[in-house]
Amino acid sequence: MNTSKNVMTDLPDLQAYWMPFTANRQFKRDPRFVVGAQGMYYTTHEGEQMLDGVSGLWCCAAGHCHPHIVSAIQEQAAKLDYYTAFQMGYPRTFELANRLAEMAPEGLSSVFFTNSGSESVDTALKIAIAWHRVRGEGQRVRLIGRQTGYHGVGFGGISVGGISSNRKLFGALLAGVDHIRHTKDLERQAWSRGQPEWGAHLADELEEIVALHDASTIAAVIVEPIACSGGVLIPPKGYLERLREICDKHGLLLIFDEVITGFGRTGEAFASQTFGVKPDIITLAKGLTSGAVPMGAVLARRDIYDDFMQGPEQLIEFAHGYTYSGHPLAVAAAHAALDVYEDEGLFERGRETGKLLGDALQALKGKPYVIDIRDFGMLGAVELEPVPDKPTARAQEAFRLCFDNGLLVRTTGDTIALCPALIADESHIAELVEKLARVLDSLS
């Protein structure tokens, strides 16, 4: 639908803005702008409606500009714009922490607020290393990540992350970091529905890393329950359970990065609940405010928090935090987002709509260049055969064609990733897959 009032006739000068995770030169030759959003749709600068197939960037779980969230932010901005969380408090921040603790797996009842997923990850890693130190095991400083893992863009996050393109420009990164292999194996897993049957044994590589470094030097293991930015890689049955067993055996903290999988994406509040595996620490962001205001959080076991609470009471127990930790606008947005999730039953709705999404995506099998389709809850991936000697080129072509055809998708490598908002209905899923099918048919 065209809306002339949203048509943008004069574009700004594009040169000053150094865009994140963007092919800047290509974009500035052929820019793509949005000027508005509502529900499941963006409005482009040409006044066209574009279906958002990836919840902004895995984050707008309640859709765009939900009136309850918008109103909460507006009211908060007029009441209290900022306070410092250093040695001061704001009641609504404590109330939000209590709400998250009630939603979390049992025992993960201590909440530290950040401003993004990247900050949540670096905070979790610092908590893990510091916790071992305050318990008298300061030699436990090693961190174990996973190949293809994405844990944000802080130095800690890219160190434990396993996407080479995110790491190669930045030198040696943190010392003492190692990685277990990823769980992807198309030969044995392609076309699986939900969790692959094959691959639980891949977790046993953690035992080999423990044997190499010795458990007494390792602080924590961090993984995404579903490796979304690495291509929506769904854990094989029994894999996460095996990681939990190995961590327990050797006294390692297990951190789940749920920045993407949190807040209903897998049908429950957190993927750890969906998979029935309880970590020691969970990192959150994105859906915490439905993307409306930047905010993140770390959920930790209460006994981890308690172990820091020692020494003279006037001393700071954990010298860490951010200027905008628990920012009042973010707190208001988070409360409102949690209201919407509960009042509109969006976790349950996403669980049902996820089945429709999975069925619809699987119908794309046989389309040109499609070599695998993966789905779990409101997450999906269509993997494409790469162009020889031109990795990512085919997926980038698909992204541009989708945009031109009124559909926003996300690409990672040569995989098209999908993550519709939890408010999506059957008609949105049908529109998404119909447009994607047309694009796949036209790929070169």
N, C-alpha and C positions, 0 to 999 in steps of 0.2 A: 504494500500500500504506500503510495506516495503521500508525503506530507510536506507541502511546499515551504511551510514555516521553518522546517528543519534543513532545508537545502542550503548548503554553504557555498557561496559563489566565489569568495576570495580566501584562498588558503594562506596560512601564515608562511613567513620565511622559514625554511626547514633546516638551515645549516647549523644553528647554535645547539640544538638538542642532540646529544649523543645517546641514542636509543639503546635500551637494554636488550640483550639476547635477540638482536635484530641485524639482518644484513642491511646496514645503514645506507650504503650506496644504492643498492637495488631498490630499497623502499623509497628513497628520495627521488629516484627517477620515476617511480610509479606508486605514489602514496595511496594508502588505504586509511580512511578516517571514519570514526564513529562520532556522533554528536549527541546521542541520547540512547536511553534504554528503558524498557518496561517489560516486566515478566520474563518471558522466554526470548525476547527479541531486542536486538540493537537497531538503532536507526543510523544509517550511513550518512556521510556528508552530502550525498546525492538524494537523500530523502527516501531511500529504499529500506525495507524491513529485512533484517538478516537474523535467521534463527541461530541462537547461541547453543552450539552443540558441546561446549566444553565449560559451561558455568563460568564464563569470564576467563579464568585461569585456574580451573579446578576449585573455585572458591564460592561462587554465588549460589549456594545450595537452595536458598529460598527464592531464587529468581532475582531480577533486577528491580531496584527501587520499590521494594515492598513497603506499603504505606505505614505499617507499624514500625518498621525499622527507621524509615525516614523521619517519622514524627518523633521518635525517641531521640535521634541525633539532634534534631532541631531544638527540641525542648532542653536538652542537656547543654547545648552551646550557649543558650541564653541564661543558664543557671550557674554553671561552673565550667569554665573553659579549660582550666589546667590546675593541677596541684602536683607537688613532688611527692613521690612515694617513698623518698628517703626520710626516715624518721617522722613521717606524717601518715595519716590515713584518711580514706574517704569511705564511708560506710558501704556504698554500693559495690566497691571493689571487693570487700570481704564477703558480701552477699553473693557476688558472682563466683568467687572461689568456692563457697559452700555448694552452690548449684553444680559446679563442675565435679566436685568431690562426690556428690550424690550420684551423678551420672557415671562416674568412672568405675572400672573394676574394683572390687572390694580391696581396701587397703591403700589404694593410691589416692590419698586424701590430702596431700600437701601440694599447693598450687603456686607456681612462680610465674608472673606475667612478663611477657616480652612483647615485641612489636611485629614479629614476622616469624615464618618458619625457620629461616636461617638463624635468627637469634635464639629461637627455641632449641635448635640442635646444639649450637655452641654452648648454651646454658646447660643443657643436659650433659654434655661431655665434661664440662667443668664440675658439675655436681658429682659425676661419677668418680673423677680423679680425686677431687677434694674429699669425698666421703671415705675412700680407702685411706687417705692420709689421716683424717681425724680418728680413724679406728686403729691407727698404728701400723698400717700397711702402705706406707708411702711409696714403696717400690712398684706398686701397681699403677703404671702410667700408660701402658700400651692400650691402644684402641683398635678394634677390629670392625671393619666395614665389609661391604660386599660389592663385587663387580656389578656394574650398571646401576648401582644405587645412587640416588640423588638425595642429598641432605642440605640443600641450600648452597649459599655462595660465600659464607664466612670461611676463614682459613681452616677452622675445625671441620666444617661441613664438607668442603671440597677435599680435605685430607681423607676423611672416612668415606666420601663418595667415590663412586667407581665409574664415572663417565669421563673418558679420556679427554674429550674436547673441552670439558670444563676445568681440567687440571693442567693442561700442557703449557700454558703461558706463565704459570705462577711458581715455577721452581720446585724445590724439594718439599715444600709444605711442612706439616707437622712431622716430627721424628717419631719413630716407634709405632707407626700405623701399618697394619696389614689388612688383607682382604680375602674373604672366602669367595669362591666362584659363584656366578649367578645361577639361576635355576632354569634357564631357557634351553630347550633342546627340541627343535622342530621335528627332528626325525622321530622322536618318541612321544611328543606332546601335541603336535599340530592338530587343530580342530577339536581340541578338548572343550567340553562344556564345564565351566566352573573350574574347580581344582583338578589339575592333571593327576592321573593315577600314578604316574612314574616320576620319581625324583626325590622321594623323602631322604634317601641315602646321601644326597648332596650335602646335607647338613653335617655329615660326618667329617667333612673337610675341616670343620672347626677343631676337631680333635687333633688333626695333623698340625694345625697352627699352634695349638696349645702345647703340643709336644715340642715344636720348634723353639718357641719362645719361653716356655715354662709358665704355667698358670699363675705363679706368684708375681709375674710382671704385668699381667693383663688386668685392666680395669673394667672394660665393658665391651659388649658387642652391640652394634646398632644396625638394624635393618628396617625397611618398610615392609609391613605385612603384605602389601601388594606394591611391587616396584613400578609405580605409575609413570614417572618421567623416563624410566628406562624401557618403556614399551608396554605398560600394563601387563606385567609378568605376575601371574597368579601363583601362589605357593602350592607346590605339590602336597597331596594329602599326607599328613604326618611330618612334614618338613619343619614347621614352626614348633611343633611339639618336641621334635628332636633337638632343636636349638635350645629350647628351654631346659631340657634334661642335661645337656652338656654344660650350660652355664651354671646350673645348680651344682653339678658334680664338681666344678672347679672354682666356685665362688666368684663367678663373673656376673656383673650386672647386665641384664638384657634390656635394651632400649628399643622400643617400637617408635619409629617415625610415622605418626599418623596425621601429619600436616594435610595430606590429601584424603586419606581414608577415614578421617574422623567425621563425626556429625552426619551419620545416616548414609554414607556412600555405599556401605555394604549391607544396609538393612538394620543395623544396630547403631547405637551411639558411637561405638568404636569397633574397628575391625578385630581388635583383640577379643572382644566379646563374641563377635560372629564366629571366629575361629576357635574360641575356647582356650586361648593361651594367654596367660597373664604375664606381662612384662614387669620389670621393676620401675621403669620410667617410660612415660609417653610424651612425645612432643606434638603440639597442636598449633594450628593457625587457621588460615583460609576460612573454612566454614564456621569458625568460632563467631564471627560477626557477619557471616554470609558475604564476606568481601567488602562490606560497606565502609569500614574503617580499619586500617592496619592494626592487627593484634595477634599475639601468639601466647602460648602458655606451655608450661611443663608440669606434668603430673608426676609426683614421686611418691613412693611408699612412705607412710608416715614415720616409720622407724628410721628411714634415711634422714628425714628432717630432724627427728629427735636426737640423732647422734651428733648433729652440728650444735645442738643447744647445750653447750658446756662452757666452762670458764666464767669469768666475771660478767654479770648481766649487762654492764654498760658497754661492753665491747661488741662490735659487729661480728656475727658468727660466720657470715658468708659474704666476702667483699666482692659483690657482683650486682649489677642492675643497670637500668637504662633510664635516661631522662624521661622517657615516655612510658615506662612500665605502669600499667594500670591507668592509662590516660582516661579521663572521665568520658570523653566522647566514645572511645572504644568500649568502655564498660557499658555505656548506655546501648550501643549497637549490639553488643554481645547478649545482654539481657533480653533485648527485643528479638534477636535471632532465636534464642532458646525458647522464648514465648511462642514464636511462629512455628518452630519445629514441633512443639508440644501441642499447641492449640489446633494446628491443621493436620496433625498426625503425619508429618512428612517423612519420618523414618519408615513408618509402615507403608506409606504410599510409595516411597522409593523402592521398597522391597518388592512390591507388586509390579510397579512399572519396570523395574530392572529385568523381570522375566520377559516382558514384551520387548525390551531393548535387545536382550540376548537373542531371542528368537528371530527378530528382524535382522540383526547383523549376520546371523548364521546363514540367512537366505542370500547373502552376497557371495557365498562360496561359488566359485566358477567364474566370477568376474575377471576381466583381464588383470594379470599381474598379482592377483591376490594369492598369497601363499599361506596365510594363517588368519584365523579370527579368534579373538579371546574375549571373554565376557565374564563379569562377576558383579552382581548388584547393578548399580548405576555407573558402571565403568565398562568401557569396551575398547577394542583395538582391532584395526584392520592392517595387517602387515603386508607390504608390497615387495615384490621382487625388485632389488636395486637395479638401476641402470649400470651396465658394466663400466667400471672405473669412474663412476660418478655417484658415490654414496650420497644419499639424502635427496638427490635431484628429483626423483619421481615423486616422493612425498611432498616436496616443496611445490612441484607443479600441481599436485592434488590440492594443496592448501590454497593456492592462488585461484584455481578453478572453482573450488568450493566458495571462496569469498565472492567471486564474481557471480555465482549462482545463488547467493543469499544464504550461505551456511558457513558458520565459523567452526573450524575444527582445530585441533592441536596436532603438530607433528613432532615426532621424536625419532631420529634416525630415519628409516624408511617405513615407519609405522604411523598410521593415522590414529590418534587417540581421541576418545569420545567420553564425555562426562556431563551429560545433561543435568540441569537443575532438578531437584527432587519434586518440583511442582509440575514437571512435564507430564502430559497425558498421552493417550494413544495417538491422537492426531499429530502431536509434536514428533513422536517417535516415527510415525509413518512419513512425515515430511522430511525428517532428517535422513532416513534411509533412502527415500526416493531420490533426494538431491545427491546424496553420496553415490548412489548407483549410477546416476547419469554421468557424474564426474569420472568414476572408474571406467565407464564405457568409452570415455573420450581421451583417456591417458595415452601418451605416446611412449 
